[in-house]
Amino acid sequence: MAFGLGPNQDIPSDPVAWAQAQLDTVPDMTWPTPLLTGEEYLKIYGEFVYTRREILRPKFRKDRQAYEDAKDKLAFEKGEKFYESLELAARHHTAINSPAPVFERLWLFWCNHFAITDKDFMPQFTTGPYHREIIRANMTGSFRELCEAATLSWSMIHNLDNSESVGPNSQRGKWRRKEGKPATVNENHARELLELHTISPAAGYTQKDVIALSYIMAGWRHDWTKKRQECNPVKFDQKSHEPGDHKVLGKQYKQRGITPKNKLIDAIADLATHPECAKFLAMKLCRHFICDEPSDEMMAPLIAVFEQTGGDLPSLHKTLMQVVWDHAADNYKFHNPEVWLLQMVNMTGATWPPPAKMMDYQFDDYPNRVMRSPERYMKEIGHSPYRPDQPNGWPDTKAEWLSPELLIRRLTFAKRFSERHHKPEDLDFEALVQKNFDNAEEVFEMSMSLGTRRAENVPMQVLFPSAWMLLS
């Protein structure tokens, strides 16, 4: 249900109750030093892009090499080569050390559900705090609240280009047409809200629904200023909003009060409680935790509790834990590389992530920090959590991960990782296997027989690249 049991963790007497007890509150992050807030990151990001665009480009227009050197210096000064690894270190430290590891596993799921792609230096500056302050902070309310927070966040607005949306009949749209400029809505955000975040194509929405929702969303944007560029907080700008009522999935959305900003809030509330949303989320949760092709029997309890509670997330998560327990023994799930790595670390008590001192911005042994950075390690096994290529996030089915190249990466990574982060003399391998496997005797005997020449490296170099750990 989480990341396996480590050397100092006991087998719970009631695994389902143990898991369910972790889901009512948001646990604190365990990283020992303070992390910057999203607002602080956004300010630094603004300084970074302003300097690149407004100072370095004009200054070194005729000297390409000087420009590249100046960019590298700026990247170091503003943390562009540092913050992503710091955020990943905090994420992994929390996953391993949290008193609620099941909550942490669900956090990784929801971060990927509301994915932010690899765009415009966002992985380096804004995706980490978005995961902490938007996704994590809203996991004990309703799905509607989580969806609204993600939809209106700076990261999602920028990632899906909603600031570029201008209603053609809005005040700003009329100005733009007078100046001979285009005045149209950008459909990206509306389409992904329907397709990926709530109801899925199974709901049968049409292109007209996408356009109507784009009209409703027009006006939710971040300001552009010269000093901070696009790195300003999100607000509703009525001058860009398409006036009038707009129909989505047969329902008319009208203005309430003195501004029309409520129309998007109302639309999100309906989408986030739609019957097809319940089915879509049930499928995704079962696919992540149980198997690639969930059955109706698996999904039915999740759909029912979602509809009964209006999408209450703790209730949904608790039901999921019972469903996982009921079906996991008869199904196999191929784990993505991050979950696999965190299981390897937790079960062996490996020294990961790097300590806070090594991740400090001023750490003087810079090459060593880079060599062992979480961002570098994740890239090595083919899974950079803050850098999915598409807005549907990283895949959750084995077909995308079960390639010869990615399997070889895990095999070689386990060997190198064990040499750097594993202390075999501190580990009772037999106890590890007894805690974490139903077929413990078979796993132990086979692992030892395969690793007799290097017995001290059996846990990571033999067990963890095996089918017992890749599939569970």
N, C-alpha and C positions, 0 to 999 in steps of 0.2 A: 504493500500500500504506500510505502514511502521509499526509503533508501536502504533497506535491510537493517539488521541489528549488528551493532558494533561490539567491540570487546567488553565495554562496560555497560552494555544494555542487556537487560533480562528479557526473556520471552514473556510477553503479557499473558496473563491467565485468560483474559477475554479479549482477543485481538480486535474485534469489531467495536466493543465498548471503548477500548484504548484509543482507537482511531477516531471515533465519534467525539470523544471528550476534547479533542484538539481543535474543534472547528467553530466554536462559538465566539471567540475573540481573536483579534489580530495580535500575534506575539511580536515583541520588540525584535528588531534586527540585532544580531549578536556581534557584529563587527565592533571591535573595541575602541575605535576612534571615530569622531564625528564625521558624517558625510555631508556634503553640500546639499542645500535644498534645490528644488527645481528652479526656483526664482534666481538663486545665486548662479546656477549653471547657465541659465538663459542670459544673464548679464555677461558672463564670460564669453559665451558663444557669440553674442552680439559684438563684443569687442574684437573677437577673433575674425569674424567675417568682414567687419568694417575695415579693419587694418589690411586684410588681404585685398579687398576690392578697391578701397578708396585711397589707400596710401601706397601699398607695395606695387600694385599694377601700374599706376601712373609713373611712379618713381623709377621703376626698372623696365619700362616699356621696351627699351632698346637693348637690354642686357638680360638675356634669358637665364644665364647661369647665375647672375647676381640675384635675380628674382627667385630662383629655386632655392638658393642659399638662405635668402631672407625668409622665405616661407618655412623652411625647416627650423630656423631659429624661432620664428613666431609659434610654430607648432609646439615646440618644447616649452616656451615661456607660458603659453596659455593652456598647456596640459592636453593638447589634442592627441598626443601619443601616450597618454597616461590614464585619463579618467575612465576609459572603457574597462581597462584591466582592474582598476580599483573597484569599480562597481561590480564586476564579475567576482572579484575576490570576496566582497561583502555578501554577494548572493550565495556563493558556495559556502562561505563560513557559516552563514545563517542556516542553510539547508542541513549542514552537518551538525551544528551545535544547538539548534533550536529545540526547545522543549516540546514543540509541536511539528515534527517532521512531516506528518501527513498534510498539515496546512501548507507547508513549504512546497510539497509536491504539487498540490492544487494551485499554488501561486505560479509555478512554472507553466502549468497548463493554461491559466487565464492570461498570462503575459503573451503566450503564443496565439491564443484565440484573438486577442485584440492586438495583433502584431504591428510593429513599426518596421518598415523596410530600411535597407541600407541606403540612406539618402542624405546628402547635404551635411555630412559630419554629425548626423543625429546619434549614431551609435556612440560616438566619442563624448557627446555633451548632454544629450537629453533623454535617451532611451532608458538609462538606468534610473534616474529620478522618476520618470513616468511610471516605470514598473513599481517603484516603491510607493509613490505618493498618490497615484491614481488607481492602479490595479490592486495592489496589496491593501491599501487603506479602505477599499470598498468591497471586500470579500465577505463581510459578515452582515451585509444588508440584503437588499433584493437585487436580482439581476437587472431590473430596470435602473436602479441607482448606479450600478457598476457600468452599465451600457451608456447611460447619460454622461457619467464622468469621463469615460474614455472618448466618447463622441465629441465632447466639447473641450477636450484637453488641447493644449498647444501642440503637442506631439502629433495627435491624429489630424487636427485641422491642417497643420503644415504638411504632414506626410502625404495626405490625400488631396492637397491643393485647394481646400475649400476657400482660402483667402482670395483665390483668383475668380471665384464665382461672383458675377454681377448680374442681377436680374435685368433682363432686357428693357423692362418698363419701369425700373427703379429710377430714382433721381440721379444716381451715379451713371446708370445705363444711358439715360438721355444725354447727360453731359458728354459721355464718351462718344456717342454717335455723332453729336454735333462737331466733335473734333476729328471725326473720321476714324475712330478707333472701335474695335469690336466690343460688344457688350453682350456677353453670353454667360451661361452657367457652366461650371465644370462639374461633370457628372460623377467623378471618381468617388467622392465621399458618400454620396447618396447610394451609389451602386453597391459599394462594399458594406454599408450599413445594412442593406437588404440581404445581399448575397452571403456575406461572410460572418456578420456579427449577430444577426437575429434570425430571420425567417427562412433563409436559403431559397434557391430557385424552386423548391418543392411547393412553395406557397403560390406559384403561378403569377407572380407580378409581371407586368409588361413594361415596355420602354416608356409608355406614358406615365406609369407609376414612378419610374426612375426620374424622369424630367420633373414631375410634380414635386417629388421629394427634394430634388435639387433646387427648385424655386423656394421651397420652405427653408432649406438650409442656407440659401444665399443671405449674406450679411453677417454670418458667424465667421469671424476672421481675426487675424492679428494685424495690428497696424504696421505700417512700414515707416521708419524714421531714418534719417541719414546716419545718426550716431549708432543706432542699434540695429539698423537694417530691418529684417523681418522678425527679429527676436524681441518682440513686445507681447504682453499678455493678450489673450483672446478676449474679445468683447463682441457685442452685437451691434452692428452698424446698420441702422435702418435705411440709410441712403443707398445701400447696395441690395436691399431686400426686394424681391419681386412682390409687388402689392397684390391684394386680392386673396380669394380663397382657393385652395388647391386640394384636389382629390387624390388620395393614395389608397389603393386596395378598396375602393368603393366608399371611403369615408372622406367627408369634406372637413378640412382644417381651416378654422376661422380665427381671426384675431380676438383675443380677450384682453381688455385693458387698453392702456394708451400706446403700447407698442405690440408688434406682431411676433415678438421673440418666443411667445408661448407656443406657437405652432409647431416648432421642432420638438419642444419638450413633450407636447401632447402626442406627436407622432412616435417618438421614442417609446413612450409609455405603452402605446398600443402594439408596436412591433415587439417590444420586450415581453409582452404577456400573450402574444398570439399563439394559438395551438401549434402552428408549424415551428415556432421558435422553441417550444418545449421539446418537440420531436428532434429538432436539429441538435440542440444542446445535449440531449440524452444520447444521441448517436455519437457525438464527438467525445463525450466523457467516457462512454463504454469503449470506444475505439482506442482511446488513450490508455486506459487502465486494464482492459480485459483482452480484446482481440480486434483484428482489423475489420471484421464483418460482424458487428453485434446483432444478436437475434432480437426479435420483438419481445421475447420473454425477459431479456436483460433490460431493455429500454423501458418497458411498461411501468415499473415502479417509479422511475425517475420522472417520466411524463406525468404520472398521477400526482406525485408530490409537488411538482412544479405548478400544476394547475390548481391544486388544492390550496397552496400557500401564496399564490401570486408571484412565484419565482423567488421565494426566500432561499438564499444561497446556503446558509447552514443546514437547513432541512434537506436541500438537494444533495449537499455533500455527504450528510450522514446516511441518507438512503443509498448513495453511491457506494459507501463503504460496505454496507450489507450486501449489495449486489455483487461487488467485487469478491467478497468472501464466498458467496454462494456459487460463483461461476469460475473463479480463477483456476481451481484445481483441474478443470476439464478443458481449459483453453491456454494458449500460449501467446505472449505478447513480446514482440521484438523491440527492445528498448532503444530509444534514441541515444546518441553518444553522451549527452550531458547527464542523463539519468544513469547510464551505465558507469560513467566516471564517478559520480557521487556515491553510487552503491559501492564501488571498489574502494573509495576512500573511507567511507563510513564503516564498512564491514571489517576492514583491516586495521583501522586506526591510523591510516597514513597521515603524514604531515602535509596537509593541504587544506586551504590555499596558503600561499606565502604569508608570513607574519606581517602584521600591520607596519612594522618598521621597514621591511623591504618594499612595501607598497607606498611608503611615504613619498610625496612628491620630491622631497629634497634628499632622498636616499642616495648616498654618494657612489655606491657600487652600481651605477646605471646599467652596464652590460649584463650583470647578473640578474638584475630586476627584469630586464627585457627578456632574457633567456628563459626565465621561469614564470613569465606573466600568464595569467589565466586566459587572456585573449589569444596569445600565441598557442597555448595548449589546446584550446577549443578549436582553433583553426586547423591544428595538426590532425585532429580526429574528424574533421569535416563538418563541424557544427558550431558556428558562431552565433550564440543565442540572440544577440542584438542586431544581426545582419541577415535576416531572411531576404531572399531576392524578390519575393512576391508578397502582397498584402494578406494572403491566406496563411502566412507563417511557415514554419518548418513542418515537413510532412510527419504524419503519425502512423504511416503504414510501412510494413517491412520492405515492400518493393523498392522504395526510395533509399533505404539504408543497406539493403542486402546486396551489395555489389562486391566483386572481388577487391577492388581498390579500397573501399571503405573498411572491409573486413581485415585486410592486410594492415591498414592504418591502425586499427585497434590492437592487432597482434603486436606490432612493433612498438606502439605507444605503451602498452602494458609493461613491456620489458624495460623501456627507458624510464618510465614512471616509477617502477619498483626500485630501480637502482638509485633514484634521486630521493624518493619520498617514503620508502618502506623500510622498517626496521624488523626484520624477520625474527630476531631474538626476542622481541617483545610480544610476539603473536602466538597464540595457541590455535593452530590451524584446525585441529580436530574440533575444538569448541566452536570456531567460526562456522564450520560446516554443519555441526549439530544444531546450531541456532537457526540457520537460514535455509535448510533444505529438508524436505520431507523424505527424500531418498538419500539421507545423509551417508549411510554406509557405502553405497555405490559411488557417490561423488568423491568421498574421501579416498577410497581405495584406488579408483581410477586416476585421480589427480596425483596421488603419490607414486603410482606406477609410471606415469608419464613424466614425472619430475624427479626421478631418483638421482640423476647426476647433479642437479642443482636444487636440492630439496628446499634450500632456504628461500628459493624464488617460486615455489609451487603456487602460493596464493594468487599472485598477480600474473605471473607468466604462463601458468597452465590453467588455473580455474577461470580467471576473468575473461579471457578471450574465448572460452568454451561455450557451447550451446546452453549449458546450465545457467550461465549468467546472461548471455545475450537474449535468451528466451526464458521468460518466467511468468 
